[in-house]
Amino acid sequence: MSETIEKVKCLIIGSGPAGYTAAIYAARANMKPVLYQGSQPGGQLTTTNEVENFPGYPEGITGPEMMIELQKQAERFETDVRDGWITKVDFSGDIHKVWVNDTKEIHCNTVIISTGASAKYLGLDSEQKYLKLGGGVSACAVCDGFFYRNQEVVIVGAGDSACEEAHYLSKLCKKVTMLVRRDEFRASKIMAARVKNTENIEILYNTETEEVLGDGQVVTGVRVFNNQTNEKHDIPATGFFVAIGHKPNTDIFKDYLNLDETGYIINKPGTAKTNVEGVFVSGDAADHVYRQAVTAAGTGCMAALDAERYLAAKDATFEVSTSTYN
C-alpha cells in the first residue's frame, strides 16, 4: 500500500481565484504545489457571465475566461493542476492524509483548502435555465447589480444578507421588489428597517416564486403567489436575485477543523491558519462576509505565504534538532 501513496509538499484543494492564487505563490516559492480542481473547475466564477470589478481588466472579462487565465498563470510556474476532487481527509497526525475520488491516497506536508461555498437557489427549472444562460438570474447583487442600472429587479430572501443586497440594488435600480416567504423578516431590526424605509423597494410578504419568466434568452419577469391566498400575479423584471444563503463546501473537514454554526472554516484572525497545524484556508470556505473574487485571491496569497513560513519553521526546527545529536 505504501508504494501507492503519493507524497506532496503542498496540496491545494479547489480551483477558484483563491486556489489558483495560492498555487501561483506556492509555486514561485518552490513548494511544488499540486492542485485538484474539484467538481466545478474554476469555481463559482465559471457561472458568471461578466466580471467587471476585478482589478486589471479595464474592459471586463467573462468568469470562465478569467479562470482559464488564472490556471495558465499557475501552470506557468509549474503548478501540477489535476482533475478530480478530494473525498476524504485525515488531519489527525503530523502527516496530513487525503484521498482523491475515494481511491488515491496522498500524504501532504501542507494543505490549502480553497473549496469555496455554493449559493443556495430555489431549485426551479426556470431559475436554473436562466442562471445557466447568464440571462438575468444571480446570487450576488454586488457582482451583477451594475448590469441592471435603471431597471426593475426582484430579490428573494428575508435575512440580513438579503436586506443588504436589496439596499445595494436600490441604489442602482429603478425598482426592487423583495419577496419574503413569511409575514416578517428574519433579518435584524435595523436591517429590516433599512429596506422598509427605502422608497424604491417594495416588500411582498407571504410571497413565493412560482416561475422565472423569460423570452428564452433573458429574464422578463417573475410569476409569484401568495402562500396564504394562493393568488398569483406576474412582476415585470429584467433581473432575478436569490439571497437565501450559501453553503460552504466543507463537510469533509468537519471532523478535524473548527467550523462555525453554518459550516464556514474558522481561521485564526489575520491569518489563513486553521486549528490544525499545516492546514490553511482561503476564499469563500472561510469568508461569509465579502465573498468576492478579489478577496478570495487575497486570502489565497495569505494561505500560500503562511504555508511557506510553516514549512520554513519546520525545516529550521529539524536542522536544530539534528545538529544537537552531531
The 8 nearest C-alpha neighbors of each residue, nearest first, counted from 0:
[[1, 2, 3, 4, 104, 103, 5, 105],
 [2, 0, 4, 3, 5, 104, 105, 6],
 [3, 1, 0, 4, 5, 104, 6, 105],
 [2, 4, 1, 0, 5, 104, 103, 105],
 [5, 3, 104, 1, 105, 2, 6, 0],
 [6, 4, 105, 106, 3, 7, 104, 2],
 [5, 7, 106, 105, 107, 4, 8, 108],
 [6, 8, 107, 9, 106, 10, 5, 108],
 [7, 9, 108, 107, 109, 30, 31, 10],
 [10, 8, 32, 109, 7, 110, 30, 108],
 [9, 11, 110, 33, 32, 34, 111, 109],
 [10, 12, 34, 111, 110, 112, 33, 13],
 [11, 13, 112, 35, 113, 34, 114, 111],
 [14, 12, 114, 113, 36, 18, 37, 35],
 [15, 13, 36, 18, 41, 19, 40, 42],
 [14, 16, 42, 41, 18, 17, 19, 13],
 [17, 15, 296, 19, 18, 20, 295, 292],
 [18, 16, 299, 296, 295, 282, 20, 15],
 [17, 19, 14, 21, 113, 15, 13, 20],
 [18, 20, 22, 21, 16, 17, 14, 73],
 [21, 19, 23, 299, 22, 17, 18, 296],
 [20, 22, 299, 303, 300, 18, 24, 19],
 [21, 23, 19, 25, 20, 24, 26, 73],
 [24, 22, 73, 20, 26, 21, 25, 27],
 [25, 23, 27, 21, 26, 22, 303, 28],
 [24, 26, 22, 28, 303, 30, 27, 23],
 [27, 25, 29, 28, 23, 31, 30, 24],
 [26, 28, 24, 29, 25, 23, 76, 30],
 [29, 27, 25, 26, 30, 24, 307, 31],
 [30, 28, 26, 27, 31, 25, 32, 24],
 [29, 31, 25, 26, 28, 32, 9, 8],
 [32, 30, 26, 29, 78, 8, 9, 33],
 [33, 31, 9, 78, 30, 10, 26, 22],
 [32, 34, 79, 10, 78, 11, 80, 9],
 [35, 33, 11, 80, 10, 12, 79, 81],
 [36, 34, 81, 12, 37, 82, 13, 84],
 [35, 37, 14, 40, 13, 82, 81, 34],
 [38, 36, 84, 83, 39, 13, 35, 40],
 [37, 39, 84, 40, 36, 83, 82, 42],
 [40, 38, 42, 37, 41, 36, 43, 14],
 [41, 39, 36, 42, 14, 37, 38, 15],
 [40, 42, 15, 14, 66, 45, 39, 44],
 [41, 43, 15, 39, 40, 44, 45, 14],
 [44, 42, 45, 46, 41, 15, 47, 117],
 [45, 43, 62, 47, 46, 42, 41, 63],
 [44, 46, 63, 62, 43, 47, 41, 42],
 [45, 47, 44, 43, 48, 62, 131, 63],
 [48, 46, 62, 44, 45, 49, 61, 133],
 [47, 49, 61, 133, 62, 46, 50, 45],
 [48, 50, 61, 60, 47, 62, 51, 59],
 [51, 49, 60, 61, 59, 52, 62, 53],
 [50, 52, 59, 53, 49, 60, 56, 58],
 [51, 53, 50, 54, 142, 59, 56, 293],
 [52, 54, 51, 293, 55, 56, 50, 292],
 [55, 53, 56, 52, 57, 293, 51, 59],
 [54, 56, 57, 53, 59, 52, 58, 51],
 [55, 57, 59, 58, 54, 53, 60, 51],
 [58, 56, 59, 55, 51, 54, 60, 53],
 [59, 57, 56, 60, 51, 55, 50, 52],
 [60, 58, 51, 56, 50, 57, 49, 61],
 [61, 59, 50, 49, 65, 62, 51, 56],
 [62, 60, 49, 48, 64, 50, 63, 65],
 [61, 63, 44, 45, 47, 65, 64, 48],
 [64, 62, 45, 66, 65, 61, 67, 44],
 [65, 63, 67, 61, 66, 62, 68, 60],
 [64, 66, 62, 68, 63, 67, 61, 69],
 [65, 67, 69, 63, 68, 64, 41, 70],
 [68, 66, 70, 64, 65, 69, 71, 63],
 [67, 69, 71, 65, 66, 70, 72, 64],
 [70, 68, 66, 72, 71, 67, 19, 73],
 [69, 71, 67, 73, 72, 68, 66, 74],
 [72, 70, 74, 68, 69, 73, 75, 67],
 [71, 73, 75, 69, 70, 74, 68, 76],
 [74, 72, 23, 70, 75, 71, 78, 76],
 [75, 73, 77, 78, 71, 76, 72, 70],
 [74, 76, 72, 77, 73, 71, 78, 70],
 [77, 75, 74, 73, 26, 78, 27, 23],
 [78, 76, 74, 75, 79, 26, 73, 31],
 [77, 79, 74, 32, 73, 76, 80, 26],
 [78, 80, 33, 34, 77, 32, 81, 74],
 [81, 79, 34, 78, 33, 35, 36, 74],
 [82, 80, 35, 34, 36, 79, 83, 33],
 [81, 83, 36, 35, 37, 84, 80, 40],
 [84, 82, 37, 35, 36, 100, 81, 99],
 [85, 83, 37, 99, 100, 35, 38, 86],
 [84, 86, 99, 98, 87, 100, 97, 83],
 [85, 87, 100, 101, 99, 98, 84, 251],
 [88, 86, 98, 97, 85, 251, 101, 89],
 [89, 87, 97, 96, 98, 90, 251, 252],
 [88, 90, 96, 91, 95, 97, 87, 255],
 [91, 89, 95, 92, 255, 96, 88, 275],
 [90, 92, 89, 255, 93, 95, 94, 275],
 [93, 91, 94, 90, 95, 89, 96, 275],
 [92, 94, 95, 91, 90, 108, 276, 277],
 [95, 93, 92, 107, 108, 106, 96, 90],
 [94, 96, 90, 107, 106, 89, 93, 92],
 [95, 97, 106, 89, 88, 105, 94, 107],
 [98, 96, 88, 105, 87, 104, 89, 106],
 [97, 99, 104, 87, 103, 101, 85, 86],
 [98, 100, 85, 103, 101, 84, 102, 86],
 [99, 101, 102, 86, 84, 85, 83, 98],
 [102, 100, 99, 98, 86, 103, 87, 85],
 [101, 103, 100, 99, 98, 104, 86, 87],
 [102, 104, 99, 98, 101, 105, 100, 4],
 [105, 103, 98, 4, 97, 102, 99, 5],
 [104, 106, 5, 97, 4, 96, 6, 98],
 [107, 105, 96, 6, 95, 94, 7, 5],
 [108, 106, 7, 95, 109, 8, 6, 94],
 [107, 109, 8, 94, 9, 95, 7, 277],
 [110, 108, 277, 9, 107, 278, 8, 10],
 [109, 111, 278, 10, 9, 11, 279, 112],
 [112, 110, 11, 279, 280, 278, 10, 12],
 [111, 113, 280, 12, 114, 279, 11, 281],
 [114, 112, 13, 18, 281, 12, 115, 282],
 [113, 115, 13, 248, 112, 284, 12, 116],
 [116, 114, 283, 284, 113, 248, 282, 247],
 [247, 117, 115, 248, 246, 283, 284, 245],
 [116, 118, 246, 245, 247, 119, 115, 248],
 [119, 117, 245, 244, 246, 120, 138, 116],
 [118, 120, 245, 244, 243, 117, 246, 121],
 [121, 119, 122, 118, 241, 243, 138, 123],
 [120, 122, 123, 119, 126, 241, 243, 208],
 [121, 123, 120, 124, 127, 126, 119, 125],
 [124, 122, 126, 125, 121, 127, 210, 209],
 [123, 125, 127, 126, 128, 122, 210, 211],
 [124, 126, 128, 211, 123, 127, 210, 129],
 [127, 125, 123, 124, 128, 129, 211, 130],
 [126, 128, 130, 124, 125, 129, 131, 123],
 [129, 127, 125, 131, 126, 130, 124, 132],
 [130, 128, 132, 134, 131, 127, 126, 136],
 [129, 131, 136, 127, 133, 132, 128, 126],
 [132, 130, 129, 128, 133, 127, 46, 134],
 [131, 133, 129, 134, 130, 128, 216, 217],
 [134, 132, 130, 131, 48, 129, 135, 136],
 [133, 135, 217, 129, 132, 216, 218, 136],
 [134, 136, 238, 218, 217, 133, 239, 237],
 [137, 135, 239, 130, 129, 240, 238, 134],
 [136, 138, 240, 139, 241, 239, 135, 130],
 [137, 139, 241, 240, 242, 118, 140, 136],
 [140, 138, 142, 141, 137, 143, 240, 242],
 [139, 141, 144, 143, 142, 164, 168, 138],
 [140, 142, 139, 144, 143, 164, 167, 145],
 [143, 141, 139, 140, 144, 50, 145, 52],
 [142, 144, 140, 145, 146, 141, 139, 137],
 [145, 143, 140, 146, 147, 141, 168, 142],
 [144, 146, 143, 147, 148, 171, 142, 141],
 [145, 147, 144, 143, 148, 150, 171, 142],
 [148, 146, 150, 145, 144, 172, 149, 238],
 [147, 149, 171, 172, 150, 145, 146, 144],
 [150, 148, 172, 173, 171, 147, 151, 174],
 [149, 151, 172, 173, 147, 148, 152, 174],
 [150, 152, 174, 236, 173, 175, 172, 237],
 [153, 151, 238, 236, 175, 237, 239, 176],
 [152, 154, 176, 239, 175, 177, 240, 238],
 [153, 155, 240, 177, 241, 239, 176, 178],
 [156, 154, 178, 241, 242, 177, 240, 179],
 [157, 155, 242, 161, 243, 179, 158, 178],
 [156, 158, 184, 185, 179, 161, 186, 162],
 [157, 159, 186, 185, 161, 160, 156, 162],
 [158, 160, 186, 162, 161, 163, 190, 187],
 [161, 159, 163, 162, 158, 164, 242, 244],
 [160, 162, 242, 156, 164, 158, 163, 159],
 [163, 161, 165, 159, 160, 164, 166, 190],
 [162, 164, 160, 166, 161, 165, 159, 167],
 [163, 165, 167, 161, 166, 162, 140, 160],
 [166, 164, 162, 168, 167, 163, 161, 169],
 [165, 167, 169, 163, 164, 168, 194, 162],
 [166, 168, 164, 165, 169, 170, 163, 140],
 [169, 167, 165, 171, 170, 166, 172, 144],
 [168, 170, 166, 172, 171, 167, 175, 165],
 [171, 169, 168, 167, 172, 166, 173, 148],
 [172, 170, 148, 168, 169, 149, 145, 173],
 [173, 171, 149, 148, 150, 169, 174, 168],
 [172, 174, 149, 150, 151, 199, 171, 175],
 [173, 175, 151, 199, 172, 200, 152, 176],
 [176, 174, 200, 152, 153, 151, 169, 199],
 [177, 175, 153, 201, 200, 202, 154, 152],
 [176, 178, 202, 154, 155, 153, 201, 203],
 [177, 179, 155, 203, 206, 202, 154, 204],
 [178, 180, 204, 157, 181, 206, 156, 205],
 [181, 179, 205, 206, 207, 204, 178, 182],
 [182, 180, 205, 183, 179, 204, 184, 206],
 [181, 183, 204, 205, 180, 184, 179, 206],
 [184, 182, 181, 185, 204, 179, 157, 180],
 [183, 185, 157, 186, 158, 191, 179, 182],
 [184, 186, 158, 157, 183, 187, 159, 191],
 [187, 185, 158, 159, 184, 191, 157, 190],
 [186, 188, 190, 189, 191, 159, 185, 158],
 [189, 187, 191, 190, 192, 186, 184, 193],
 [188, 190, 192, 191, 187, 193, 186, 194],
 [191, 189, 193, 192, 187, 188, 162, 159],
 [190, 192, 188, 193, 189, 194, 186, 187],
 [193, 191, 195, 189, 190, 194, 188, 196],
 [192, 194, 190, 196, 191, 195, 189, 197],
 [195, 193, 197, 196, 192, 191, 166, 162],
 [196, 194, 192, 193, 197, 191, 200, 202],
 [195, 197, 194, 193, 192, 198, 200, 191],
 [198, 196, 194, 195, 200, 199, 193, 166],
 [197, 199, 200, 196, 201, 195, 194, 169],
 [198, 200, 174, 197, 175, 169, 201, 173],
 [201, 199, 175, 198, 197, 176, 174, 202],
 [200, 202, 176, 177, 175, 199, 203, 174],
 [203, 201, 177, 176, 178, 204, 200, 179],
 [202, 204, 178, 206, 179, 177, 201, 205],
 [203, 205, 179, 182, 206, 181, 180, 202],
 [206, 204, 180, 181, 182, 226, 225, 179],
 [205, 207, 225, 180, 204, 224, 178, 179],
 [208, 206, 223, 224, 180, 225, 178, 209],
 [209, 207, 223, 210, 222, 224, 206, 221],
 [208, 210, 223, 222, 207, 224, 211, 221],
 [211, 209, 222, 208, 221, 125, 212, 123],
 [210, 212, 221, 125, 126, 222, 220, 213],
 [213, 211, 220, 221, 219, 218, 210, 222],
 [214, 212, 218, 219, 217, 215, 220, 211],
 [213, 215, 216, 217, 218, 219, 212, 220],
 [216, 214, 213, 217, 218, 129, 212, 134],
 [215, 217, 214, 134, 213, 132, 218, 129],
 [218, 216, 134, 213, 135, 214, 215, 219],
 [217, 219, 213, 237, 135, 212, 220, 134],
 [220, 218, 213, 237, 236, 212, 235, 217],
 [221, 219, 235, 236, 212, 234, 218, 211],
 [220, 222, 211, 234, 212, 233, 210, 223],
 [223, 221, 233, 210, 209, 232, 208, 211],
 [224, 222, 208, 209, 207, 231, 232, 233],
 [225, 223, 231, 230, 207, 206, 229, 226],
 [224, 226, 206, 229, 230, 227, 228, 205],
 [225, 227, 229, 205, 228, 206, 224, 207],
 [228, 226, 225, 229, 205, 230, 206, 224],
 [227, 229, 230, 225, 226, 224, 231, 205],
 [230, 228, 225, 226, 224, 227, 231, 206],
 [229, 231, 228, 225, 224, 232, 226, 227],
 [232, 230, 224, 223, 229, 225, 222, 233],
 [231, 233, 223, 222, 224, 234, 230, 221],
 [234, 232, 222, 221, 223, 235, 220, 231],
 [233, 235, 221, 220, 236, 222, 232, 223],
 [236, 234, 220, 219, 233, 221, 237, 151],
 [237, 235, 220, 152, 151, 219, 238, 234],
 [236, 238, 219, 218, 152, 151, 135, 220],
 [237, 239, 135, 152, 236, 136, 218, 153],
 [238, 240, 136, 153, 154, 152, 135, 137],
 [241, 239, 154, 137, 138, 136, 153, 155],
 [240, 242, 138, 155, 154, 243, 137, 120],
 [243, 241, 161, 156, 244, 155, 138, 240],
 [244, 242, 156, 241, 119, 155, 161, 120],
 [243, 245, 119, 242, 118, 246, 160, 241],
 [246, 244, 118, 119, 117, 116, 247, 243],
 [245, 247, 117, 116, 118, 248, 119, 244],
 [116, 248, 246, 284, 249, 263, 262, 115],
 [249, 247, 116, 114, 115, 250, 246, 284],
 [248, 250, 247, 252, 251, 262, 284, 253],
 [251, 249, 252, 253, 248, 262, 247, 254],
 [250, 252, 249, 253, 87, 88, 86, 254],
 [253, 251, 250, 249, 254, 255, 256, 88],
 [254, 252, 255, 256, 250, 251, 258, 249],
 [255, 253, 252, 256, 251, 257, 250, 89],
 [256, 254, 253, 252, 90, 257, 91, 275],
 [257, 255, 253, 252, 274, 258, 254, 275],
 [256, 258, 265, 264, 274, 259, 255, 253],
 [259, 257, 264, 262, 263, 265, 256, 260],
 [258, 260, 262, 263, 261, 265, 264, 257],
 [259, 261, 262, 258, 263, 264, 257, 265],
 [262, 260, 259, 263, 246, 258, 247, 245],
 [261, 263, 258, 259, 260, 247, 264, 249],
 [264, 262, 285, 258, 259, 284, 247, 261],
 [265, 263, 258, 285, 257, 284, 266, 262],
 [266, 264, 258, 257, 285, 263, 259, 273],
 [267, 265, 273, 272, 271, 268, 264, 270],
 [266, 268, 272, 270, 273, 269, 271, 265],
 [269, 267, 270, 266, 271, 272, 265, 273],
 [268, 270, 267, 271, 266, 272, 301, 298],
 [271, 269, 272, 268, 267, 266, 301, 305],
 [270, 272, 302, 279, 280, 266, 301, 281],
 [273, 271, 279, 266, 270, 267, 280, 278],
 [272, 274, 266, 275, 279, 278, 267, 265],
 [273, 275, 256, 276, 257, 272, 266, 267],
 [276, 274, 273, 278, 277, 256, 90, 255],
 [277, 275, 278, 274, 273, 272, 279, 93],
 [276, 278, 109, 275, 110, 279, 306, 309],
 [279, 277, 110, 276, 275, 109, 111, 273],
 [280, 278, 272, 111, 271, 273, 302, 112],
 [281, 279, 112, 271, 111, 113, 302, 272],
 [282, 280, 298, 299, 113, 17, 302, 112],
 [281, 283, 295, 17, 284, 113, 298, 115],
 [282, 284, 115, 286, 285, 116, 290, 295],
 [285, 283, 115, 247, 282, 116, 263, 114],
 [284, 286, 264, 263, 283, 282, 265, 281],
 [287, 285, 283, 288, 284, 290, 282, 289],
 [286, 288, 289, 290, 285, 283, 263, 284],
 [289, 287, 286, 290, 283, 160, 291, 285],
 [288, 290, 291, 287, 286, 294, 283, 295],
 [291, 289, 283, 286, 288, 287, 292, 294],
 [292, 290, 294, 293, 289, 295, 142, 283],
 [293, 291, 295, 294, 16, 296, 290, 53],
 [292, 294, 296, 295, 291, 53, 297, 16],
 [295, 293, 297, 291, 296, 292, 298, 290],
 [296, 294, 282, 17, 292, 298, 293, 297],
 [297, 295, 17, 299, 16, 293, 294, 298],
 [298, 296, 294, 300, 299, 295, 293, 301],
 [297, 299, 301, 281, 300, 295, 296, 282],
 [300, 298, 17, 21, 296, 281, 302, 20],
 [299, 301, 21, 297, 298, 303, 302, 20],
 [302, 300, 298, 304, 299, 303, 305, 271],
 [301, 303, 271, 305, 299, 304, 300, 279],
 [302, 304, 21, 306, 25, 300, 305, 301],
 [305, 303, 307, 301, 306, 302, 308, 300],
 [304, 306, 302, 308, 307, 303, 301, 309],
 [307, 305, 309, 303, 304, 308, 302, 310],
 [306, 308, 304, 310, 309, 305, 303, 311],
 [309, 307, 311, 305, 310, 306, 312, 304],
 [308, 310, 306, 312, 307, 311, 305, 313],
 [309, 311, 313, 307, 312, 308, 314, 306],
 [312, 310, 308, 314, 313, 309, 315, 307],
 [311, 313, 315, 309, 310, 314, 308, 316],
 [314, 312, 310, 316, 315, 311, 317, 309],
 [313, 315, 317, 311, 312, 316, 310, 318],
 [316, 314, 312, 318, 317, 313, 311, 319],
 [317, 315, 313, 319, 314, 318, 320, 312],
 [316, 318, 314, 320, 315, 319, 321, 313],
 [317, 319, 315, 321, 316, 320, 322, 314],
 [320, 318, 316, 322, 317, 321, 315, 323],
 [319, 321, 317, 323, 322, 318, 316, 324],
 [322, 320, 323, 318, 324, 319, 317, 325],
 [323, 321, 325, 319, 324, 320, 318, 317],
 [324, 322, 320, 321, 325, 319, 318, 317],
 [323, 325, 322, 321, 320, 319, 318, 317],
 [324, 322, 323, 321, 320, 319, 318, 317]]
